[in-house]
């Protein structure tokens, strides 16, 4: 049996894989088992922040593997504590909880928000507002938090207590707050799976003010937007707001599974002994990889992301077959005249791997993709859209 045949026989049929078998890679170049070269414009859906087989990352992970690959949270480990310190310094948050994924980080945020509200306002105040077209994970609870009915229909009953407001409609959120016992408002600064749609700055500032006036927690889901993806450490930093809880994952680990829920001074002591946990949370190998990523997200790196973003917008704006471009940093959505799936297929044929988000082509290249590879990929995308 071929690899693809074995995949179909033994692996649950939850992924519509592309007809490509990746064998190896380096940086932003991947190679198929047939030797074909691809420029990677997806970075594992925003995971491999500094590309494939990044030497600094692999050295850090390998060094930790040769010390201890795992120990339970009953003991202290240096990578776990060092990463927590780095994250707090770079985010302004006060404490962190380590998990294995973005969905788990969001689960932690939801639990903390409900406990905070219960303690201050009583057990009847537990509802959480999220936005229509949002995406917060695939567990039963984070599916309920996700404001897209398409993800709900086959998995009822979902966890109770979530309300949905249209993005950029402050009146809708005000009505929900006035009519319900609301514990938190949860949002993505840029709705990634929902189509790479940034929230309006004035809207998000108004949401923040509303939350403060009503002692409602503000939860920023930075699973995809965090860790330098938008040209700042976290996307909320573009908006001039300070969330009470921040979640992130994806690009944090550089290729190993890790998620984190970060707490502000207001929420740092909400969870106490025995109220939450994760067997693999704070795994020393995953934390070593994350330290390698986070320690390199300095101003020079972040400014490089912004500069490359400007190149993408300048190159593709107004090009034939392209209707519009949206996004921030190196998280970009392209509305094309052809279907996004058709454009992605044409790009793949020509050696460029892109993604989709709703009806758009989505780009999430490595933060350090070279100017040369980026320019080469953009020409392929332009030609695929123009034909």
C-alpha positions in Angstrom: 0.0 0.0 0.0 1.1 3.6 -0.7 1.4 6.1 2.1 -1.8 7.8 0.9 -3.7 4.5 0.8 -2.5 3.7 4.4 -3.5 7.2 5.5 -7.0 6.6 4.1 -7.2 3.2 5.8 -5.8 4.0 9.2 -6.4 7.7 9.9 -9.8 9.2 10.7 -11.3 10.9 7.7 -11.3 14.5 9.2 -8.9 16.2 6.8 -9.3 16.9 3.1 -5.5 16.7 2.4 -3.9 18.2 -0.7 -2.3 15.7 -3.0 1.2 16.5 -1.8 3.5 14.4 0.4 6.0 16.6 2.2 9.4 14.9 2.7 11.6 17.6 4.1 12.3 21.3 4.1 14.5 24.2 5.2 13.2 27.7 6.1 10.4 28.6 3.8 11.1 25.9 1.2 9.5 22.5 1.3 10.1 19.5 -0.9 7.7 16.7 -1.8 8.6 13.1 -1.9 9.0 13.5 -5.6 11.6 16.2 -5.2 9.3 19.1 -6.2 10.1 22.4 -4.5 7.4 24.5 -2.8 7.5 28.0 -1.3 5.6 27.7 2.0 3.2 30.5 2.4 1.2 28.8 5.2 3.8 27.8 7.8 1.7 25.0 9.1 -1.3 27.4 9.5 0.8 29.9 11.3 2.9 27.5 13.4 6.5 27.4 12.1 7.3 31.0 12.9 10.9 30.8 11.7 10.4 28.2 9.1 11.2 24.5 8.7 14.2 23.0 10.5 15.2 26.4 11.9 18.7 25.7 13.4 18.3 27.8 16.5 14.9 26.1 17.3 16.2 22.6 16.6 19.3 23.2 18.7 17.2 24.4 21.6 14.7 21.4 21.4 17.5 18.9 20.9 19.5 20.2 23.9 16.4 19.9 26.1 15.6 16.4 24.8 19.0 15.2 26.0 18.3 16.6 29.5 14.7 15.6 30.3 11.8 15.3 27.8 9.0 15.5 30.4 8.2 15.6 34.1 4.9 16.3 35.7 3.8 19.7 37.1 4.6 18.4 40.6 8.1 19.6 40.0 9.8 22.8 38.8 11.6 22.9 35.4 13.7 25.7 34.1 12.3 26.0 30.5 8.7 26.3 31.9 9.6 29.2 34.3 11.9 30.9 31.8 9.2 30.9 29.1 6.6 32.2 31.6 8.9 35.1 32.5 9.5 36.0 28.9 5.8 35.9 28.0 4.9 38.1 31.0 7.7 40.6 30.1 6.6 40.8 26.4 2.8 40.9 27.0 2.5 42.9 30.2 0.5 40.1 31.7 1.2 38.8 35.2 0.8 35.0 35.2 0.4 32.2 32.7 -1.1 28.8 32.5 0.4 26.3 30.0 -1.7 23.9 28.0 -1.2 22.0 24.7 -3.3 23.9 22.2 -5.2 27.0 21.5 -8.5 25.3 22.2 -7.2 24.3 25.7 -6.0 27.8 26.3 -9.4 29.1 25.5 -11.1 26.5 27.7 -8.9 27.8 30.6 -9.9 31.4 29.8 -13.6 30.5 29.8 -13.3 28.7 33.2 -11.4 31.6 34.7 -13.9 34.2 33.5 -16.8 32.2 34.9 -15.1 31.8 38.2 -14.2 35.5 38.4 -17.8 36.5 37.7 -19.3 33.9 40.1 -17.1 35.2 42.9 -18.0 38.9 42.3 -21.6 38.7 41.0 -23.0 35.3 41.8 -23.5 32.0 39.9 -26.1 33.4 37.6 -23.6 35.7 35.9 -21.8 33.3 33.5 -22.6 34.1 29.9 -19.8 35.0 27.5 -20.3 37.1 24.4 -18.3 36.2 21.3 -18.5 37.5 17.7 -20.3 36.2 14.7 -17.8 34.6 12.4 -15.3 33.9 15.2 -13.4 30.7 15.7 -12.2 29.6 19.2 -11.6 25.8 18.9 -13.1 22.4 18.3 -13.8 21.1 21.8 -17.5 21.0 22.8 -17.1 24.3 24.8 -14.9 26.2 22.3 -17.2 25.1 19.5 -20.0 26.7 21.5 -17.9 29.9 21.8 -17.3 29.8 18.0 -19.8 32.2 16.3 -20.3 30.0 13.2 -23.4 27.8 13.0 -21.7 25.6 10.4 -19.5 24.2 13.2 -22.4 23.6 15.6 -25.0 21.7 13.6 -23.9 18.1 14.1 -22.7 18.3 17.7 -25.6 19.5 19.8 -26.1 20.0 22.6 -23.1 22.3 23.0 -22.1 24.0 26.2 -24.6 26.5 27.3 -23.9 30.2 28.0 -22.6 31.8 24.8 -24.1 34.8 23.1 -23.1 36.1 19.6 -22.9 39.7 18.4 -22.0 40.8 14.9 -18.5 42.1 14.6 -18.0 45.9 14.6 -21.6 46.5 16.0 -21.2 48.0 19.5 -25.0 48.4 19.8 -25.5 44.7 19.6 -23.0 44.0 22.4 -24.5 46.7 24.6 -28.0 45.1 24.2 -26.6 41.7 25.1 -24.9 43.2 28.2 -28.0 45.0 29.3 -30.2 41.8 28.9 -27.9 39.1 30.3 -25.6 38.3 33.2 -22.3 38.6 31.2 -19.0 37.4 32.6 -16.8 38.1 29.6 -16.4 39.3 26.0 -14.1 37.1 23.9 -12.8 38.2 20.6 -10.1 37.8 17.9 -8.6 41.1 16.8 -8.5 39.5 13.3 -11.0 36.8 12.6 -8.7 34.3 11.0 -10.8 31.3 10.1 -13.7 33.7 9.6 -12.0 35.3 6.6 -9.0 37.3 7.9 -11.2 40.2 9.0 -9.6 42.8 11.3 -11.9 44.4 13.8 -12.3 48.2 13.7 -10.1 50.1 16.2 -12.9 52.4 17.5 -15.2 49.4 17.9 -12.7 47.4 20.0 -11.9 50.5 22.1 -15.7 50.9 22.7 -16.0 47.2 23.7 -13.1 47.6 26.1 -14.7 50.7 27.7 -18.1 48.8 28.0 -16.4 45.9 29.7 -14.6 48.2 32.2 -17.8 50.0 33.1 -19.7 46.8 33.7 -16.9 44.8 35.4 -16.9 42.3 32.5 -13.6 40.5 31.6 -12.1 41.1 28.1 -10.6 37.9 26.6 -8.3 38.3 23.6 -7.9 35.1 21.6 -4.5 35.5 20.0 -4.1 31.9 19.0 -3.3 32.8 15.4 -2.7 36.5 15.7 -0.1 36.3 18.5 3.7 35.9 18.7 4.7 38.5 16.1 2.3 37.5 13.4 0.8 41.0 12.9 4.0 43.0 13.4 3.5 43.4 17.1 4.0 40.9 19.8 0.2 40.5 20.1 -2.5 42.0 17.9 -4.3 43.8 20.7 -1.3 46.0 20.9 -2.3 47.7 17.6 -5.6 48.7 19.2 -4.5 50.5 22.4 -6.4 48.2 24.7 -5.4 45.9 27.6 -7.3 42.6 27.9 -7.8 40.8 31.2 -7.0 37.4 29.7 -4.9 36.6 26.6 -4.7 33.2 24.9 -2.3 32.0 22.3 -0.7 28.9 20.7 0.2 28.1 17.1 3.4 30.2 16.4 4.4 30.1 20.0 5.9 26.6 19.9 7.5 26.9 16.4 6.3 23.4 15.6 5.6 21.7 18.9 2.2 21.7 20.6 1.9 24.4 23.3 -0.8 26.8 24.3 -0.9 29.5 27.0 -3.5 31.4 28.9 -2.1 34.7 30.3 -3.7 36.6 33.1 -3.5 40.3 33.9 -3.2 41.8 37.4 -7.0 41.7 37.6 -7.2 38.0 37.0 -3.9 36.5 38.0 -5.2 34.9 41.2 -8.6 33.7 39.9 -7.5 30.0 39.6 -6.0 28.3 42.6 -4.7 24.8 43.5 -6.6 21.9 41.9 -9.0 24.1 39.9 -7.2 23.5 36.5 -4.4 21.4 35.2 -2.8 19.8 32.1 -0.5 16.7 32.1 1.6 18.0 29.2 1.2 21.7 30.1 4.7 23.3 30.5 6.4 20.4 28.9 10.1 21.3 29.0 10.8 20.4 25.3 7.9 22.4 24.0 8.8 25.3 26.3 12.5 25.2 25.1 11.2 25.5 21.5 8.9 28.4 22.5 11.8 30.2 24.3 13.7 30.0 21.1 10.8 31.6 19.2 9.8 34.3 21.7 13.3 35.4 22.5 13.8 36.4 18.8 10.7 38.5 18.5 12.5 41.8 19.0 11.7 45.2 17.4 13.8 44.4 14.4 12.0 41.2 13.7 8.6 42.8 14.2 9.4 45.7 11.9 10.5 43.2 9.3 7.1 41.6 9.5 5.5 45.0 8.9 7.8 45.8 6.0 7.1 42.4 4.3 3.4 43.0 4.8 3.6 46.3 3.0 5.4 44.5 0.1 2.5 42.0 -0.1 -0.2 44.7 -0.1 1.7 46.8 -2.6 2.4 43.9 -5.0 -1.1 42.4 -5.0 -3.4 45.5 -4.6 -5.1 46.2 -7.9 -3.6 43.2 -9.6 -5.7 41.4 -12.2 -8.2 39.0 -10.7 -7.8 40.3 -7.2 -10.8 42.2 -5.7 -9.4 43.2 -2.3 -6.8 42.4 0.3 -7.2 42.5 4.1 -5.4 41.5 7.2 -2.4 42.7 9.2 1.3 41.9 9.2 1.9 38.5 7.7 -1.7 37.3 8.3 -3.3 38.3 5.0 -6.6 37.4 3.1 -7.0 37.9 -0.6 -10.5 38.1 -2.2 -10.1 36.8 -5.7 -12.4 36.8 -8.7 -11.9 33.1 -9.1 -12.7 30.8 -6.3 -10.1 30.7 -3.6 -9.8 26.9 -3.9 -9.0 27.2 -7.6 -6.3 29.8 -7.0 -4.7 27.7 -4.3 -4.7 24.7 -6.6 -3.0 26.7 -9.4 -0.4 28.0 -7.0 0.3 24.5 -5.7 0.9 23.3 -9.3 3.4 26.1 -9.7 5.2 25.4 -6.4 3.6 27.8 -3.9 1.6 26.5 -0.9 -1.2 28.8 0.2 -4.3 28.4 2.4 -7.9 29.5 2.3 -10.2 31.2 4.9 -13.9 31.3 3.8 -13.9 32.7 0.3 -10.3 34.1 0.5 -6.8 32.9 -0.2 -5.0 33.1 3.1 -1.2 33.8 3.5 0.6 33.0 6.8 4.3 32.7 5.7 7.1 32.4 8.2 8.0 35.7 9.9 11.5 35.5 8.5 10.7 34.5 4.9 13.3 36.1 2.7 12.4 39.0 0.4 13.4 36.9 -2.6 11.2 33.9 -1.8 8.3 36.2 -0.9 8.6 38.1 -4.2 8.8 34.8 -6.1 5.6 33.5 -4.4 3.7 36.7 -4.9 4.4 36.6 -8.7 3.0 33.0 -8.8 -0.1 34.2 -6.8 -0.6 37.1 -9.2 -0.4 34.9 -12.3 -2.8 32.3 -10.7 -5.3 35.1 -10.1 -5.0 36.7 -13.5 -5.6 33.7 -15.7 
